[in-house]
Amino acid sequence: MSLINRRDFLRLAAGFTLAGAAAGALAACGNSSTSESSSSETAGATDMRVVALNTGQLDNLLELGILPVGAAKAKDADVIPQFIRDRYGKDFDLDSIADCGLRQNPDLEAIAALEPTLICANSRTDEAILTQLRAIAEVVTGEGGGENWKQDLATIAQAVGKGDEANAKLKEYEDDAKAWGATLASVPTVSFLRSKDQQYQLYGVNSMAGSVAADAGLKRPENQQNIEKAGLDLSPEQLSEADADWIFYGVQDGDADPSSASTWPSLNAVKNNHAVKVDYEAWYMNASLLSATIILDGLKGALS
């Protein structure tokens, strides 16, 4: 798609600002609290054009039956990751989704050219960028991060008038996770590990994978229960911190593979053939209902 020039961009942005003022703002300041009138207008729009700039928003929108007109991507990743193509490729023309640049630094001109009616962004985005996005269209922001995936699903669903549908889908997933966990004769400890350049990162309780494990009632090793952030950086010499009854690990292309580290064979999970390689993007770079389902299915496949 060709980009518009600066003069056209400013003119278009100004036009959207006036249109937005006439229609009323939809949660432009970015949490799940949207005004009732704006939500009704958004829900009733037949020509909704949504741009997704935050982690997990693309697949959450697709799960709710909405094909975004544009999306941003993570660094060194495709706009449409393969696991999303695998799930939604038969139902949507995913190649019609325009590339809107990186999530941290979206292409404002490309976004404006799409003439969106709603932009889904991240509250952690620089305020100057959010201000420019609000000049293009109404903006709703999620919190981002794996620990906030359920809240972010609710936020985006409310913004597009799909709150009840999202609640039903989330309950179905949670009921499934709980029911499956209850079938386990013994509850194992699980550990989640990903590559990070030439080192590794151990995912704690406050992470996407950690939340799925909790929903299923799985245990975490004692040393992992108090990791405050989503992930804890580990060197190859610290891989013993990742040991558990089961290890689920993902490797980004070009990064260090923990299974190649000299300390890897000494881990109990490895000795017991309980180290499972998983999809890096779906498990560790995304945060959505689809990711939760993929992670739960992976846990079921290994532990059932």
BAVEXKE-411605 format. One line per field, with one value per residue (C-alpha): residue number from 1; x, y, z. Coordinates in pm, 1 decimal. Each point is the difference from the previous one (the first is absolute). Layout:
BEGIN
resi: NUM;...
x: X;...
y: Y;...
z: Z;...
This chain:
BEGIN
resi: 1;2;3;4;5;6;7;8;9;10;11;12;13;14;15;16;17;18;19;20;21;22;23;24;25;26;27;28;29;30;31;32;33;34;35;36;37;38;39;40;41;42;43;44;45;46;47;48;49;50;51;52;53;54;55;56;57;58;59;60;61;62;63;64;65;66;67;68;69;70;71;72;73;74;75;76;77;78;79;80;81;82;83;84;85;86;87;88;89;90;91;92;93;94;95;96;97;98;99;100;101;102;103;104;105;106;107;108;109;110;111;112;113;114;115;116;117;118;119;120;121;122;123;124;125;126;127;128;129;130;131;132;133;134;135;136;137;138;139;140;141;142;143;144;145;146;147;148;149;150;151;152;153;154;155;156;157;158;159;160;161;162;163;164;165;166;167;168;169;170;171;172;173;174;175;176;177;178;179;180;181;182;183;184;185;186;187;188;189;190;191;192;193;194;195;196;197;198;199;200;201;202;203;204;205;206;207;208;209;210;211;212;213;214;215;216;217;218;219;220;221;222;223;224;225;226;227;228;229;230;231;232;233;234;235;236;237;238;239;240;241;242;243;244;245;246;247;248;249;250;251;252;253;254;255;256;257;258;259;260;261;262;263;264;265;266;267;268;269;270;271;272;273;274;275;276;277;278;279;280;281;282;283;284;285;286;287;288;289;290;291;292;293;294;295;296;297;298;299;300;301;302;303;304
x: 0.0;134.4;32.3;-166.3;213.8;34.9;-248.7;-268.1;70.2;-52.3;-315.7;-135.9;88.2;-179.8;-306.1;-5.7;35.0;-312.8;-188.7;104.3;-117.6;-338.7;-43.0;136.3;316.0;24.1;229.5;275.4;179.7;28.4;-155.1;-300.7;-231.7;-164.8;-297.7;-332.9;-88.0;335.5;-13.6;-344.4;117.0;302.1;-201.7;-254.3;248.5;-29.3;313.5;233.3;363.9;230.7;378.5;171.3;332.2;35.2;100.5;-285.0;-248.0;18.4;-101.1;-249.8;-176.9;1.6;-136.2;-285.7;-70.4;163.0;263.7;228.8;98.9;350.1;229.8;341.6;261.3;262.1;366.2;138.0;-349.3;-263.4;-316.9;-194.6;184.6;-35.4;-205.7;-259.0;-1.6;-48.7;-304.6;-171.8;140.7;-300.9;-250.2;157.1;205.5;295.2;215.9;-236.0;124.6;238.4;341.5;-7.8;361.1;136.4;-212.0;240.8;16.9;-303.9;-13.0;-241.5;-35.5;-81.0;-259.7;-161.1;-17.1;-214.1;-266.9;-65.3;-300.9;177.7;364.6;93.3;326.0;207.8;-21.7;378.2;49.3;169.7;-261.5;112.4;-80.8;-336.2;-84.6;72.2;-205.8;-293.2;19.1;-64.7;-282.9;-146.4;250.9;-45.7;304.8;78.8;259.4;215.2;206.5;-92.2;-128.4;-269.1;-132.9;-346.5;-51.6;122.6;-239.2;-288.2;116.2;19.6;-323.1;-188.7;140.5;-136.6;-330.1;90.0;22.3;-252.1;156.9;347.6;-125.5;-156.3;318.4;215.9;-228.0;11.0;380.2;18.0;-251.0;196.4;330.1;-144.8;-178.0;309.6;224.0;-240.2;47.3;371.9;76.8;303.7;69.0;350.4;214.1;46.0;257.4;-6.2;323.2;76.6;311.0;104.6;288.6;291.9;-157.4;-339.7;-303.3;-199.2;-369.7;-157.3;-355.5;-69.6;27.7;-221.4;111.7;3.7;-363.9;-105.0;181.6;-180.9;-337.1;63.5;114.8;354.4;285.0;310.8;337.6;46.1;281.4;-229.7;-300.5;129.2;135.1;-150.9;35.8;-127.7;348.1;333.0;318.2;225.7;349.7;90.1;161.6;-332.4;-216.7;-55.4;-240.1;-229.9;-18.5;-338.8;-190.5;-65.3;168.6;-170.3;253.4;-10.3;286.4;7.5;187.0;359.7;-14.3;179.1;-178.2;-2.3;10.2;348.6;133.5;248.9;-216.8;-318.2;53.6;33.6;-360.8;-241.7;-267.0;249.3;115.2;-362.2;-72.8;-237.9;143.0;-240.8;83.4;-296.9;-97.6;205.4;-240.7;-324.1;131.2;240.4;-51.1;-376.7;-279.2;-347.9;-278.5;148.8;338.5;-165.6;-176.4;319.8;191.5;-276.7;-10.5;377.4;-18.0;-277.0;197.7;303.6;-155.8;-317.7
y: 0.0;340.7;250.1;338.2;312.0;215.3;266.9;-260.2;-174.1;318.1;81.7;-348.7;3.7;328.8;-142.6;-296.7;227.7;192.5;-319.4;-149.2;306.6;-21.5;-370.0;3.6;-163.0;-372.1;-65.2;211.6;12.8;-371.6;-237.1;-225.8;280.9;126.1;229.7;-171.1;218.7;-49.1;-375.0;-10.7;197.2;-223.8;-317.1;114.2;107.4;-206.7;148.8;-51.4;28.8;-106.8;23.5;-223.0;123.5;-192.9;-355.4;-246.5;248.5;-139.2;-352.5;119.7;202.1;-296.8;-221.6;249.2;-13.3;330.3;23.4;297.7;221.6;40.2;-134.5;68.8;-268.4;-90.2;52.6;-271.5;-147.5;-18.5;207.8;-328.0;-266.7;-355.6;-117.7;266.9;-106.8;-360.0;91.7;268.8;-32.3;-192.0;246.7;335.0;162.1;60.7;132.9;297.5;127.1;289.4;22.1;293.1;-20.2;-101.7;-9.6;232.2;245.4;-36.3;153.2;290.7;82.6;-359.6;-7.4;325.4;-123.2;-293.1;242.7;-197.8;55.5;-152.4;-47.2;-256.5;97.5;-55.4;228.5;-33.4;165.8;340.4;267.5;202.7;-295.5;-54.8;367.2;-34.0;-318.8;176.2;262.3;-277.0;-193.5;-106.6;-193.3;-270.5;-124.2;-328.3;-43.3;-246.5;-276.2;-363.0;58.6;234.9;-212.3;-59.1;366.6;99.4;-245.5;159.8;350.0;-64.2;-200.6;281.3;249.0;-196.7;-91.2;-364.8;-4.1;-278.9;-219.8;49.2;-80.3;-321.8;-105.3;80.0;-199.0;-295.3;6.5;36.4;-279.9;-223.0;73.8;-62.7;-318.9;-142.7;85.4;-182.2;-321.9;-24.4;-278.8;193.1;367.9;60.4;310.1;179.5;249.2;237.6;101.9;199.4;108.1;362.9;86.1;-205.9;-58.3;-115.1;124.7;-193.4;89.9;39.1;-2.7;345.4;-103.5;-132.0;-361.3;40.6;107.6;-302.9;-231.3;167.5;-34.5;-373.4;-25.6;-103.9;58.7;211.6;-76.6;190.6;215.1;122.5;98.9;342.9;126.4;348.8;77.9;-214.6;-138.3;-47.7;11.7;-304.5;-71.7;-350.6;-64.7;78.3;-244.3;-209.0;277.3;-116.9;-362.7;-153.9;-321.4;137.0;277.7;164.7;202.1;215.9;115.5;305.1;-48.8;113.0;-3.5;-239.1;-333.6;-111.9;-364.3;68.9;134.0;-217.9;15.9;-117.8;-378.0;39.9;120.9;-254.7;82.5;-72.2;-324.1;-113.9;101.9;266.1;297.9;105.0;246.5;225.9;274.0;302.9;266.0;-157.1;-80.9;284.5;297.1;31.8;51.1;-95.2;-252.5;-190.6;-17.9;-117.7;-275.1;-106.5;-9.5;-197.3;-247.8;-39.6;-67.3;-253.8;-177.5;-39.3;-64.1;-196.0
z: 0.0;-89.8;279.0;-5.4;9.0;308.4;-117.0;-77.7;329.2;198.5;-195.4;52.8;367.3;44.8;-173.1;230.6;300.8;-100.5;-78.1;331.2;187.9;-167.7;71.6;355.7;138.2;62.2;293.6;-148.9;332.2;-3.9;241.9;-7.8;112.3;-318.0;-12.3;-62.1;-298.1;-170.1;55.0;-158.1;-300.5;-44.4;46.7;-256.4;-264.5;-315.1;-152.3;295.9;-104.0;281.2;27.8;259.2;138.4;325.1;88.3;-39.1;-141.7;-352.5;95.9;261.9;-270.0;-236.4;276.1;36.4;-372.3;-96.7;-274.9;75.5;-290.0;142.9;269.2;146.5;54.4;256.6;-83.0;-229.8;-42.9;-272.2;9.5;-2.8;203.3;-124.2;296.7;-81.6;-365.9;108.9;209.6;-207.2;-351.9;-131.0;145.2;-88.7;-273.8;229.4;-282.8;-27.7;339.0;-61.4;164.0;244.8;113.7;336.9;313.4;179.3;-290.0;-228.2;-347.6;49.7;-367.3;-89.4;277.5;-112.6;-358.7;116.9;125.3;318.8;224.3;300.5;95.6;264.3;166.2;313.8;303.2;35.3;-338.8;5.4;67.3;-301.0;-226.5;170.0;-54.3;-370.9;-19.6;164.6;-273.7;-252.3;167.6;330.5;209.9;260.4;190.3;167.7;272.8;-191.9;156.1;51.2;350.9;-133.7;-286.3;146.6;81.3;-345.9;-164.0;190.7;-93.9;-371.6;-0.2;167.4;-248.6;-295.8;162.9;59.1;380.3;58.5;-265.6;148.0;350.2;-125.9;-181.0;302.4;231.0;-237.9;5.5;381.9;57.2;-236.2;175.3;345.6;-103.7;-164.8;295.8;229.7;-200.0;76.6;245.5;123.0;-61.9;-140.2;20.8;-331.1;-120.8;-296.5;-169.9;-313.4;-183.7;31.3;-231.5;129.9;339.5;123.6;185.6;258.2;5.4;340.5;132.2;-145.4;-363.2;-277.8;42.6;377.6;3.0;-206.0;239.9;290.0;-174.2;-28.5;362.6;-89.7;242.7;-42.1;158.2;325.3;-139.4;-281.2;207.1;99.1;-331.7;-1.0;-369.9;-284.5;-60.8;175.9;-209.2;30.4;-121.0;-123.9;337.6;174.0;-193.2;313.1;108.0;-279.6;116.3;79.4;-61.1;-348.6;-199.7;-297.2;-198.0;-311.6;-221.3;-224.8;-327.6;47.5;380.0;232.2;36.7;365.9;-109.0;-139.9;330.6;187.3;312.7;-176.6;40.0;378.2;42.0;144.3;-258.4;-277.9;161.1;17.6;-360.2;128.8;-188.6;-275.5;-277.8;-82.9;-245.1;101.1;-124.1;119.7;348.7;70.6;-231.4;-1.3;252.9;-112.6;33.0;-293.1;173.1;321.0;-191.6;-177.3;328.9;171.5;-287.6;24.4;371.8;-54.7;-269.7;223.5;339.8;-74.2
